[in-house]
Amino acid sequence: MKSSTSAVLIALLIAILAAVAYLWGSHGLAQMDINAQLNHKFLVAAYVLAWTIQSGYALWLFLKWQTQKRAAARIARDRR
């Protein structure tokens, strides 16, 4: 169950970031010259990469916290 939940959360995160990158990167490119378009696309790619790493780390912390929380509850339950 844990691995399927993690996989779903990661897939959802990737889908959201891809949608944001597509929508954010597709505006106003027709009026720009080729250098400005490339600079803009690299900027969008850098932001998406940074947010993906940060969101992935936050997701990893959340999953680790949930695991520790479950382990603490199990230890408390076993002591009774």
CNS distance restraints for C-alpha pairs under 8 A (distance, minus, plus):
assign (resid   1 and name CA) (resid   5 and name CA) 6.20 0.50 0.50
assign (resid   2 and name CA) (resid   6 and name CA) 6.17 0.50 0.50
assign (resid   3 and name CA) (resid   7 and name CA) 6.06 0.50 0.50
assign (resid   4 and name CA) (resid   8 and name CA) 6.15 0.50 0.50
assign (resid   5 and name CA) (resid   9 and name CA) 6.19 0.50 0.50
assign (resid   6 and name CA) (resid  10 and name CA) 6.10 0.50 0.50
assign (resid   6 and name CA) (resid  63 and name CA) 7.74 0.50 0.50
assign (resid   7 and name CA) (resid  11 and name CA) 6.03 0.50 0.50
assign (resid   8 and name CA) (resid  12 and name CA) 6.03 0.50 0.50
assign (resid   9 and name CA) (resid  13 and name CA) 6.12 0.50 0.50
assign (resid  10 and name CA) (resid  14 and name CA) 6.21 0.50 0.50
assign (resid  10 and name CA) (resid  56 and name CA) 7.59 0.50 0.50
assign (resid  11 and name CA) (resid  15 and name CA) 6.12 0.50 0.50
assign (resid  12 and name CA) (resid  16 and name CA) 6.14 0.50 0.50
assign (resid  13 and name CA) (resid  17 and name CA) 6.18 0.50 0.50
assign (resid  13 and name CA) (resid  52 and name CA) 7.89 0.50 0.50
assign (resid  13 and name CA) (resid  55 and name CA) 7.71 0.50 0.50
assign (resid  14 and name CA) (resid  18 and name CA) 6.03 0.50 0.50
assign (resid  14 and name CA) (resid  52 and name CA) 7.52 0.50 0.50
assign (resid  15 and name CA) (resid  19 and name CA) 6.16 0.50 0.50
assign (resid  16 and name CA) (resid  20 and name CA) 6.17 0.50 0.50
assign (resid  17 and name CA) (resid  21 and name CA) 6.05 0.50 0.50
assign (resid  17 and name CA) (resid  48 and name CA) 6.65 0.50 0.50
assign (resid  17 and name CA) (resid  51 and name CA) 7.95 0.50 0.50
assign (resid  17 and name CA) (resid  52 and name CA) 7.11 0.50 0.50
assign (resid  18 and name CA) (resid  22 and name CA) 6.10 0.50 0.50
assign (resid  18 and name CA) (resid  48 and name CA) 7.96 0.50 0.50
assign (resid  19 and name CA) (resid  23 and name CA) 6.12 0.50 0.50
assign (resid  20 and name CA) (resid  24 and name CA) 5.76 0.50 0.50
assign (resid  21 and name CA) (resid  25 and name CA) 5.69 0.50 0.50
assign (resid  21 and name CA) (resid  44 and name CA) 6.58 0.50 0.50
assign (resid  21 and name CA) (resid  45 and name CA) 7.52 0.50 0.50
assign (resid  21 and name CA) (resid  48 and name CA) 6.46 0.50 0.50
assign (resid  22 and name CA) (resid  26 and name CA) 6.04 0.50 0.50
assign (resid  23 and name CA) (resid  27 and name CA) 7.13 0.50 0.50
assign (resid  24 and name CA) (resid  44 and name CA) 7.48 0.50 0.50
assign (resid  25 and name CA) (resid  40 and name CA) 7.41 0.50 0.50
assign (resid  25 and name CA) (resid  41 and name CA) 6.44 0.50 0.50
assign (resid  25 and name CA) (resid  44 and name CA) 6.22 0.50 0.50
assign (resid  28 and name CA) (resid  32 and name CA) 7.25 0.50 0.50
assign (resid  29 and name CA) (resid  37 and name CA) 6.12 0.50 0.50
assign (resid  32 and name CA) (resid  36 and name CA) 5.79 0.50 0.50
assign (resid  32 and name CA) (resid  37 and name CA) 5.98 0.50 0.50
assign (resid  33 and name CA) (resid  37 and name CA) 6.24 0.50 0.50
assign (resid  34 and name CA) (resid  38 and name CA) 6.20 0.50 0.50
assign (resid  35 and name CA) (resid  39 and name CA) 6.10 0.50 0.50
assign (resid  36 and name CA) (resid  40 and name CA) 6.00 0.50 0.50
assign (resid  37 and name CA) (resid  41 and name CA) 6.13 0.50 0.50
assign (resid  38 and name CA) (resid  42 and name CA) 6.12 0.50 0.50
assign (resid  39 and name CA) (resid  43 and name CA) 6.11 0.50 0.50
assign (resid  40 and name CA) (resid  44 and name CA) 6.18 0.50 0.50
assign (resid  41 and name CA) (resid  45 and name CA) 6.09 0.50 0.50
assign (resid  42 and name CA) (resid  46 and name CA) 6.07 0.50 0.50
assign (resid  43 and name CA) (resid  47 and name CA) 6.26 0.50 0.50
assign (resid  44 and name CA) (resid  48 and name CA) 6.12 0.50 0.50
assign (resid  45 and name CA) (resid  49 and name CA) 6.06 0.50 0.50
assign (resid  46 and name CA) (resid  50 and name CA) 6.11 0.50 0.50
assign (resid  47 and name CA) (resid  51 and name CA) 6.05 0.50 0.50
assign (resid  48 and name CA) (resid  52 and name CA) 5.91 0.50 0.50
assign (resid  49 and name CA) (resid  53 and name CA) 6.21 0.50 0.50
assign (resid  50 and name CA) (resid  54 and name CA) 6.18 0.50 0.50
assign (resid  51 and name CA) (resid  55 and name CA) 5.79 0.50 0.50
assign (resid  52 and name CA) (resid  56 and name CA) 5.83 0.50 0.50
assign (resid  53 and name CA) (resid  57 and name CA) 6.13 0.50 0.50
assign (resid  54 and name CA) (resid  58 and name CA) 6.23 0.50 0.50
assign (resid  55 and name CA) (resid  59 and name CA) 6.06 0.50 0.50
assign (resid  56 and name CA) (resid  60 and name CA) 6.09 0.50 0.50
assign (resid  57 and name CA) (resid  61 and name CA) 6.17 0.50 0.50
assign (resid  58 and name CA) (resid  62 and name CA) 6.15 0.50 0.50
assign (resid  59 and name CA) (resid  63 and name CA) 6.21 0.50 0.50
assign (resid  60 and name CA) (resid  64 and name CA) 6.10 0.50 0.50
assign (resid  61 and name CA) (resid  65 and name CA) 5.99 0.50 0.50
assign (resid  62 and name CA) (resid  66 and name CA) 6.18 0.50 0.50
assign (resid  63 and name CA) (resid  67 and name CA) 6.25 0.50 0.50
assign (resid  64 and name CA) (resid  68 and name CA) 6.27 0.50 0.50
assign (resid  65 and name CA) (resid  69 and name CA) 6.03 0.50 0.50
assign (resid  66 and name CA) (resid  70 and name CA) 6.16 0.50 0.50
assign (resid  67 and name CA) (resid  71 and name CA) 6.17 0.50 0.50
assign (resid  68 and name CA) (resid  72 and name CA) 6.10 0.50 0.50
assign (resid  69 and name CA) (resid  73 and name CA) 6.25 0.50 0.50
assign (resid  70 and name CA) (resid  74 and name CA) 6.12 0.50 0.50
assign (resid  71 and name CA) (resid  75 and name CA) 6.17 0.50 0.50
assign (resid  72 and name CA) (resid  76 and name CA) 6.15 0.50 0.50
assign (resid  73 and name CA) (resid  77 and name CA) 6.03 0.50 0.50
assign (resid  74 and name CA) (resid  78 and name CA) 6.07 0.50 0.50
assign (resid  75 and name CA) (resid  79 and name CA) 6.26 0.50 0.50
assign (resid  76 and name CA) (resid  80 and name CA) 6.92 0.50 0.50
